[in-house]
Amino acid sequence: MGKRGRNKDRLYIKTSEYSDGMGGMKEKQGEGPRYVLLPFTYCCLTFLPMEDPVFTQDGRCYEKEALVKYLQKNKKNPATGEPMGLDDVYKMKITKSDKNETICPVTSKVLTEHSRVVAIRTTGRVYSHDAVNEMNVKAKNWCDLVEGTPFKKSDIITIQDPSKMIEDRNTATFHHVTSTTDSKKKTKKTVKKASKDTDDSTPTEDSTPAFVDGIFTKPLTSHPDGVKFASAGLTCSAAVPYSKDEKKSSKKDIDNEIFNCVKEAGAETLARIQTTVGDIDVKLHSSLVPRTCYNFVKLAEQGYYSNVTFHRVIKDFMAQTGDPTATGCGGSSYWGKPFPDEFHPTLKHNRKGTLSMANSGPDSNGSQFFITTAPGAVAHLDRKHSVFGQVMGSLAVLDRINTAPTDADDKSDIKILSVDVYRNPFTSAEARVHDSHDGSKQAALRELESKERKAASEVRPWFSAPQPTLANSESNEVGKYMDSKEAPAPQQEPAEASFMPPKKKAKKWDFSGW
């Protein structure tokens, strides 16, 4: 009896029978680690699309800024963990179509995550594998198909192979991912062990018991601001939940929130630098380097740059200012201390009239800045000085400063009269952030929550409608639970005037006359 060999007299089907022969859900045999396969247009370090791409000998692609910082700190390949330096990094040139799609410059074929892609190490050009294989390898033409630069067969580096994506582009196996995970686990174990040793050996300061003789000696719950309170009852551990950390934010946290707001808005700052030889209109890249622009705007609003001299003017190179002492060694930032460099891949010293911060080394920015007067690019200043603005249509005034007479120390007599900010996105961002940190609103919220806690902590009777207290409840005499006041006699309502005739008495009938 039964189907498929099941001949037992059961009126039901077992789980094993259902999963084995009838298509039911089977037990999982185990899953491997989750992974993400990155296409060649994504950075293997940040896992984001690349703006300034480079590639290495093993064929993996990176964002230049992220890779340089990682190599300066770790000196290892982020993917394999092997030793690597900046000499092993090559510039990558990607061709884009009118639709902003990555294409092969020879065949115009769109390169997707399913395409086999190669790059030439000497030129950095990216091609489809079919184009290089047919026109270079098989034809033995060892010249770049676009630039004509000679190269060797070993210079052809495969940067994407769909058949080897799991081996080459599996983010779960990258060295910087696995090392971070292992260090987090190790730190967690160390902290857990240290806390265990502390609990076993050293008593903590707040080691008082919660109850002594039935009386609270310390609260059961604490508020982020330090306001401590107990739960609603001895058998209830409930307390008012807090969905937001109300600790007072530091100045640094507030500034970071302001910078994030400006980045999200994507607005630029417009200002005018009035000098003794004319006005210079500038645009500040607030959405790309908000910290540097914020420093310039705040100093300008304070009048810090008024009557400041261009203390260093080098013809066809740059004009430096921003030092109230006119010595090149003075000036301070808006925060009163040096702030770190702020670079962006799209901001470079590649044109005349670039505004950039002057410094005495890495992360030493203050109030001094310079404007490039060179007719072309000044590439050796990139990633050494933070670019934060560009002169807009005032190059004639800049030429006057460039050709102004200077002394032996390159100091000129030209001064900044004032700096006026016309469009300032930081004003609305500050108002938005300060509203979210308004102390009066936070105090009102805490007062409301304290009232809720007080209402929840009141002991209520077990019945829903409390009865009024009797007058003799404090007496020891008999009947103390009875009200001593006699109930007043019900008052009779006055008889209303009747206009109806009186009723006749009904006759009693009997059968006595029968």
N, C-alpha and C positions, 0 to 999 in steps of 0.2 A: 504494500500500500504506500502511496506517496509518489511524488514525482522526482525524477532524477536520482533514483536509488534510495530515497528516504522512505523506509518501510516501517518506521515506528509509528505506533498509534498515538500521535500527538495532534491536538487541535490547534497547534501554533507552530511557528517557524522560529528556530533559534537565530540569534544574531550572527553566529559564525556561518550558518547555512545561507543566510541572506547575503552576507558580504562575500561569500566564497563563490556561489554558483548562480546568484540571481541579480548580479549587478549592483549590489549595495556598496556603500562607502567603505573603503578598505583603510586599514591603519596606515599612517604615514611611516615610511621607512627611515625618515630623517631627512632634513633639508640642509643644504649647504649654506654658507654665509651669504647674506644679501649683498649684492654688488650693483654698481652702476657702470655701464660701458660708455666712456666719454668719446665723442667724435673729435676729430683733430682740430676743430675750431674752438675747443674748450681747453682751458688751462688745467693741467694735471695737478696743480698746487692749490688753486682757489676754487676749482670746479665751476668757473664762470666763463662766459665768452671773452675772448682776448681782444684788446685794443692795440697793444704793441707786442705782437707775437714773436717768439724765438723758439728754436728747437735744439735738441741735443743729439749726440751721436747715436743714442738708442732709439731715436725716432719719436720721442715724446715732446709735446709742445707745452709752452708755459707763457704766462704773462711776464714781460721783462722785469718790471718793477718788483713783482712778488718773488721771482726767482733770484734776483740779485740780492735782495734782503735775506733770503733763506741761505744762499751760499755764503754770504759774509758772516752769518752767524754759525752755520753748521758745517759748511765745506763738504757737503755730501749730496749725492744725487737724491732728490726728494722721492723718486719712485723706487730705486734699487738700494739706496743706502751706501753705495760705493763712493769713494772719494772723487770729487769733481770740483773744478775751478771755473772761473769766468772764461778761460780760454776754450773751454769745451762747449760754449754757447754760441749759436749762430743765428743771425738775423733771418727772419722768414718774411717773404714777400708774397702776399695773397692777392689774387686778381678778383675783382668784384664786377658783377654785371650791372646794368641799369636798374635792375630790380633788387640790388644789394644781395645777390646770391653769389656764393663762391664758385668760380668756374675755372676751367683749365684755359690758360691764355692762348693755347694753340688750337685746340679742338672746340673751344667754347662750350664744352660739356659741363653741366652742373655737377659739382662734387658734393655728394651727400655722405651720410654716415655708412652707406653701403658701397662706397667707391674705394678703389685701391689708389692711394695717393702717395706720390714721392716728392722729394725736395732735393735740389742740387745744393750741396754744402757750400760751394765757392760763391754762388750768387744768391742763394736763399729763395730762388724761384720755386713755386709749387706747381706741379703738373699732375695730370692723370698718369697712371702707370702705363696705360696703353700707348699714349703719345711718346713717352720716353723710350719705351721698349721698341716701338716701330721705327722711330726717326733717329734714335741715338744708338741703342744697343745693336739692333739688327743691321742698321746701316753703317755701324762703326763710325758714327759722327760724334766725336767727343767735344762738342761745343754747345753752349747753352742755346736753346731754341729761340730765345727772345733777345738776349744780350750778346750772344756770340762768344762768351767767355769760355776758354778751354777748361775742361775738367777731366777727372779720371773716373773709371767705372766705380771705384770705391767711394766716390763722392756722391753717388746716388743713394739717398737714405729714404727708406720707406717709413712714412709717418702715419700711415693708416692702412691696415690690411684686415678686411672683414673676417677672414678665416682665422685670424689670431687676436681677435679683439679681447677675448677672455684672458689671454695670457698677458697682453701688452696694455690694455686699457681698463683692467678691473680695478676700480678704486679701492676695493677692500684689501688688496694686496700691496698697495703703495707703502713705502717705508715710513713716510711722515704720518700716515694714518695709523698704521700698526704700532709705531713707537709711541704715539700720543695715547692710544688706548691702553698699552701696557703700562705707561707711566701713571695714568689715572688709576688703574687697578692697584698698582704698587703703592701709590699715595693713599688710596682708600684703606688698604690693609694696614699701612703704617699708622694712620690716624686712628683706626679702630683698635690696634694693639696699644697705642699710647693712651687712648682713653680708658681701655680696660685696666692698664697698669695704674693709671691715676685713680680709678675707682677702687682698686684693691688696696693700694698702699697709702695714698695721700688723701685725707678727707677734704672735701670741698668746703668753701667758706659757708655756703648756705646749706648746712647739714641739719638744720632744726627740723624736728618732726612736724608733720602737717597739723596734728591734733595733740594737745596735752590736756588730759582730763575733760575731753569733750569740747575744748575751746580751740578756735582757729589760732594758730601761731604764725602761719604764713599763707599767702594766697595760693590758690590752685592754678590760676591762670594769670599771665602777665600781658599787658598791652605793649605794643611796639614803642610807645612813648614813655614807658615806665609806669603807667597807671595800673596798679594791681588790684584785682578783685577776685572774689571767690565765686564759685558756681551758685546756682539758684538754690540748691538744697544739699543735704548730706547724702542723699541717694541719687543725686542728679549731677552729672559732670558737664552739663551743657553750659555754654557761655556764648555771648554775642559774637558771631564770626566777624572777622575783619578781612575784607576782600582786597585791601590796599595797604601797602606799607606806608605808614604815615610818619616815618622818621624824617627829620629835617634834612633836605637835600643840601649838599655842599655847593659852593660857588662853581666848582669844576663841573659838577653834574648839571647844573642849570645852564652853563655855557654850552655843554655838549647837546643839550636839548634844543637850545637856540640854533646851533649849527645844523642839527638834523632837520629842523623846520625849514631853514633856508635852503638846504639841499633838496627837500621835497618840493618846495615852491619853484625852484629852478630860476629864480630872478637874479638879475645882475644889478650892480651898484653903479650909478653915474655920479661923477664928481668933477669939479673944476679947480685946478691949481692956478692961482693968480700969482704971477711973478712980476718982477720989475721990468721984464722985456715983453710981457704978453701973457695971455691965458692959455692953459693947456687943459683940454677936455680929455678925461680918461674914463675907461670902462673897467670896473673891477669884477673879477670872476668869482662872485660870492658863492655860487652854487657848487663850484669845483674846489676852491680852497677857502672855506668860510672862516677858519681861524685867522689866517693872515689878513684877509680883508676886514674882519671885525676889528683887529688891532689897528689897522690904518684908519678906519672910520671913527673909532672911539677917540683916537689921538687927534684926529681932525676936528671933531666936535668940541674937544677941550681947548682948541686953539694951540695945540702943542707945536704945530709946524709954522706958526706965524713968525715972520722975521727970521727964518732959518736960512742960512747961506748954502749955496751949492759949493761945498768945501773941496770937492774933487771933480774936476772936469778934464777928461782925457779926450782929445779930439778924435772923432770917428770911432769912438769906442763906447763911452758912457759918461753920464753926469750924475754924481752921487750927492745926496742931501739927506736931511732928517736928523742932523745932530745939532742940538741947540748950542753946544760948546764950539762948533765949527773946527774941531780938532780931528774928527774921525774916530774918536775913542769914547764919545759920550752918547747919551740917549738911552732910554729904557722903554720897554713895551708897556702896553696898557695895564698889564697885570703886575708890573714892577719887577719882573724877572724875565730872563730869556725864555722864549717858547720854541718848540721843536719845528723842524723843517716840514713843509707841506708841499708835496709834489703831486702832479697829475700827469698822466701819459700824454695828454693833448696840449699841455702848456709847456712851451719851449722858448728858448731865446732864438727864434727863427726869423725875426723881422725887426725893423727899426721901430723904436718907440715902445719897447717892452718894459713894463714895470716889474722890478724884481727886488727881493729883500737883500740888503747887504749884511754880511755876518763875518765873524772871526773864526769860523769853523762850523762843524755840524751842530745843529740844534742850539744856535746862539743868536737867534733873531731878536732884535729890539725895535727901535724906531727908524733906523736908517734904511733908505732904499735908494735905488738908482734907476735911471732910464737909459736904455741902450740908444746910442746915436750912430752905431755902425750901419752902413747901408744894407748889409746882408745878415746872415745868421751868425751867432756867436755860440757855437755848439759846445765849446769847452766849459761854458757856464751851466749847462744843463745838469740837473740833479745835484748841483752844488749850492744854487741860490733859488729860492722859492719864487716862481713867477706868479703874480697875482693880478696883473692888469695890462692894459694896452692903451696907448695914446690914440685918440680918435680925431682926425682931421686938424691937428694943430702942429703939423710937422714944421711949419715955417718958424714958429716960436722955438721949437726944439733945435732948429738949425742955428738960431741966434745964440742959444746957450752953448751949442757945440763949438761955434767959432768965437766965443767971447774970450777976451784976453785973460790970462792967468799968470800967477807968480811962479816962483821956482817950485813951490809945493803943490802945483796944479789947482790952487784955490782961486775962485772967481769972486767978483763983487755982486753977482746976481743973487737976489733973495726971493724967498717965497713970502708973499704978503699974507695969504690966507688960503685955506682949502675948504671949499663949500661942497657939501654932499647934497645932491638934488633928489636922487632916488635911493632910498635906504630900506632894503628888505628886512634888515635886522630889527627895525622899530616894531613892526607887526609881530615878528617872531618873539621878541622880548615880552610884548604885551600878552601874547598867547601863553607863553610859559609861566609868566608871573601870575596870571589868573589861575592857572592850575595849582600854583603853590601859595595861593592867598591864605594868610594866616587866619583871617576872620572866618573864612568859609570852613577851614579845618577845625577851628574852635567850635563853630556852630554844630558841625557834624559830630564832634566828640561829645558836646553837651547833649545832643539828641540821643546818642548811643548810651550815655550814662543814665539818662532817664529811662531808656528801655531796660537797661540792666537792673535799675532800682525797682522798676515795676515787676520784672521777672523774679526778683529776689524776695518780694513780700510774701509772707506766709498767709495763705488764704484758707477759710474753713472748708470742710469737705462738702458742705451743701452750697447750693448756688445762691440762695437769698439769705443773707445774714439777718437775724432778728434783733430788734432794739433791746437794749439793756433794761431790765426791770428796776423799778425804784428801790425795792427792798432786797436786792441781791447781795448787799453787803451786811445785812442783818443776820443774827444768829437765831432769831425767834422762829416759832413754827409758822409755816406759810410764807417763808421769805421769798419763795419763788412766785408768789401770787402778787398781783398788783394791789396795793393798799387802797388806791382810790376806787371808790364805788362807782360802778357804771351809772351814768346819769339816766334817769327815767326817760323813756321815750316821750317826746312831746307830742301831744295830740294836735293834729292839724285842725284849724278852725273850720266849723261846718260851713259849707258853702250854701248860699241862698238857693232854695229849691223852688222852682215854679211849677212843679208837677203836683197834681192832686194826690192826697194821701191814699195809700192802697187800702182796699176793703179787706176785712178779715175773711178768710176762706171758711165756708161752712163745713162742719164735720158731718158727714153722712154715715148713717149706720142702718141696720136692718131691724131695729126694735119695733117698728110699726107693722112688721109682717106677721 
